Amino acid sequence: MEKENKNDTNRKSLQSLPTRQYLDQTVNPVLLQGLKAVAKERPADPIQFLATFLMKNKNKCDDGSGET
């Protein structure tokens, strides 16, 4: 129950952030890691590679902490 309250509070605080700050805290860290992996690996299908990378690593941004 305590974890649910923390998640609700975190969601509310994320909702109040300006767009740029929201993306910087939630999406950009894992997205940048994915783009670095694409640049390093140079896969034949970079979009699919990035999509797979993001799905495998999505929990790194779910909490909104920006930590990777």
N, C-alpha and C positions, 0 to 999 in steps of 0.2 A: 504494500500500500504506500509506503514511504517513497519507493522508487517511482510509482505512478505520479505522485504529487510533484516530485522533482522533475519528471518528464514534462508534466503540464506547465510548470513554471518556466522550464527551459523553452518550450514551444512558444509561450506567450512572450518571453523576452526576445526570441528570434523574430517573431512577427513585428515587433516594434522597431527593429533595426532598419536603417536605410538599406536600400538594395545592395549597394557596393559592399557595405560592411557584412551583410548577411552572406553574400557569396564568398567573401574573403574568409569568413569563419567556418563555413559549412562545406563549400564545394571546391574552392580553389586549391586547397592543400592536396587533396587526392587527385584532382584533375591535373595539376602540375606534375605529380608523380607519374601519372599515366602518360602524359605527353613526353616526359623524359624517357619513359620506357619505349614509346613509339619511335622516338628519335634514335635511340640506341639499337633497337631490334630491327627497325626498318622492315616491318612485315609487309607481305603482298597486299593485305587488306587492312590498312591502318584503322579504319573506322570500326571494323569488327574487333580488332585487337584492343582498341581503346574501350569499346563497350564491354568486352569481357573483363578487362582490367578493372573498370569501374564497378562492375557487378561483384567481382571477387573482393574488392576493397571497400565496398560501400559502407561497411560498419565503421570505418575510420572517420567518416564524416557524419554519421547518424546522430551522434551526441551533440553536435554543434560546437564542440570544443576547439575544432581546428587542429587538433593534435593528430599526427600521423605516425 
